[in-house]
Amino acid sequence: MTTSRIHLVRHGEVDNPDGVLYGRLPGFGLTARGRQMGERISDYFADDRFHVRGLVRSPLLRTAQTIAPLAQSTGLEPVVDERVIEAGNRFEGQKVNRSSVFAPANLPLVWNPLRPSWGEPYISQVRRMQAAMFTLRNRVEAVAKAEGLNAVDGVIVSHQLPIWMSRMAAEGKPLAHDPRNRECSLGSVTTLSFEGAKLVGVDYTDVNADLQPTKAVAGA
């Protein structure tokens, strides 16, 4: 039975001097430190314990720039998959703080944090991410069979909230949560391991722990 590992990588640090919640807005690329995070991710997967045979990224610029070093080192062309895009958020383009969130005009958006009412439902994010992971897992397992590998890896570069929702669902935990408690740093790796179709492990590695910015980064 083939062991397959799907690695959910959060993109690197984004150049966002105005501090807006950039969400799905186009044109938000990486800082120099963000590009360094991408290089570090490529180095991480160069270890002999990995057999990376498939790359996937969201359609957004920051994921393209994050995965580029890994694509170059593996010789694999990343597949752009809409299903791993950032979560939809109606605060997109705004500077998000307590006063803006609870401004009278925005109160209809925050009435139900369990869904959440300001954006894409958590369960919707889980379902699309699971579908994307299933597609990638089937693809890399086919390669593993052809190459005679016992273990194979696929990498998806995505965004904090969809990755966190995927992890919570995999661990059987509630999707509603306090965003301050997410364990999904910039340039980090959340790994779901499968034996056949059975999920057998969830792991987290903060590959870029020493490069984390001191201030919270808007968007994800």
N, C-alpha and C positions, 0 to 999 in steps of 0.2 A: 504494500500500500504506500502510495506516494505521500510524503509530508509536504504540504504547501504552506508558505508563509506570505501573507499579504501585509505589507508595511505601509501604513498611512502616515505620510510625512507632511507636517505643516510647513508651509513656505517660509522663507527667510524674512528678515526685517524689511518693512516697506518704507519708502521715502514719502513721508506724509507730514510735512512741516506745519500744516494748518490744523492738524489733529482732528480731522473729520472721520466719521465712520464711513469708510470707503466702500465696503460691501462689494457689490458687483460692478461698481463704476470702472470704466476702462482707464488705462493709462497710469495706473499706480505700480511703478516698478520698484526694484529693490535698492536699498542703500548699499554702500560699499561693504558694510558689515553684513548685510543680507546676502550679498554675493559670496562673501567668505563663508557664510553658513552653508550655502549650496555646495561649495568646494568641500567643506567638512563632511557633508552628507555623502558625497561621492567617495571620499576616502573611507568612510564607515562601511559602505557596501563593497569596497574592494577586498575586504577580509575573505579569506578562503572558506569560511563557514557559509558564505552566501553564494547562491547560484541564481543571479538575477536574469530572468528571461522575458520580462515584460514590464514596460513603463507606461503609466497613465498620468495625465494631468488635467486640471480643470482648464477652461478656456481663457482664464485671466492671466495677464502679463506676469504677475509675480510668481505664478507656478511655473510658467515657461522658463523664467530666468533661474529659478531654484533648481529645476531638474536638468538644466542644460549641462552642467559638469558631469552628472551621472550618465546622461545620454552619450556624451563624448567618450567617457571612459569605457562604457559597455558596448558602444556601437549600435545601440538600440534606438529606434525612432519612437518617441513618446506618442501614445494615442491620446487625442483630445476627447474627453468625455464630459458632456454637459451634466451628467449625473453626479459628478463630484465637485460641482461649483459651490461657491459660498452660499450660505443661507440667505434667502430673501429677507430684507429688513426695511420697513417703511421710514426708519430714521436715517437711511442712507443719504450721505452728503451733508449731514448736520454734525455739529459738535455736540456730542452727547455727554451731558452731565445731569445732576439731579434737577437743576432748575429748568433745563430744556425738556427733560423727560416728562416732568409734571406741570409743564406750562398748560394753561387751559385748552389750547388748541390740540394738544397731544394726548389729553386724558382719555379719549376714546380708544387710543392705541394700547393703553397699559392696563386695561380692565381685567385681563386674564393672563397672568404671567405663566400659567401652567401649559398654555397652548403653544407658543405665546401669541397674544393678540396683535403684537406689533410686526409680526413677520411670518415666515414659513413655519408651519407646524413641525414640532420636533419629530413626530412619527413619519412625516413626509421625508425628512432628511435621512432618517434611518433606512427607509425603504429604498430610496434611490441609491444610497451608498452601498447597501447590501447587494442590490442588483449589479452595480458596477464591480464590486468585489467578486461576485459569482462569475461574471463574464471573464475577468482577468484570471481568476483561479483556474477556470476551465482551459484558458489559453496556455498558461504556463505549465499546467499539468500535461497537456498534450505534447509540449516541447520536452518535458522531463521524460515522458514515455519514449519519445523518439531518440533521446540522447542516453537513455538508461540511467537517469538520475533517481536517487531515492528521496531527495529533497530539492525543492525549487522555490524561488522567490519572485514575487511581483511587487512593484512599488507604485503607489498612488500618491502624487503630490496634490494636496487639497488644502482645506482651511480649518481653523480651530473648531468651530461649532459642529460642522458635519463629522469631523473626526471624533470629537468628544461624544456626540450622540451615538456613533457607531460603537464606541467602547462601552458606553453605559448599557446599550442594548445587548451587547455580547456578554456583559457581566450580569445581566438580568437585573439591573438597577433602574430606579425611576429616571425618566428623561427630564422632568422638571428639576431645576437645580439653581444654585447660586453661581453666577458666572465667575465669581472670584475664586471658586474652588476647583476650577478646571485644571487638570494636569495635562497640559498640551502646549508647551512652550514653542516659541519660534524655532524652526529647524529641528524639531523633535520627531521621534519615530514611535508610533504606536503599532504594535505587531499582533496580528491575529493568526494563530497557527491552526492548521487543519490536518487531520488524517482522513483522507477521503473527503466525505461531506461533513464530518464531525469536527466541530470546534473544540480544540483541546488545550488552548492557552491564549492568554492575553498578556502582553508585556509592553512596557514603556521604557524608552531610553531617551534621555535628554542629551542628545549628541552635541548640542551647542550650549551647554549650561554656562560656560564661562563667557559667552558672547551675548547673553541676554541683556537687553536695554534696561535701564534703571526705572524708566517710566512705562506705564501701561501704553500699549499701542492700540489705537482705534482701528476698528475693522477686525478682520481675522484672516 
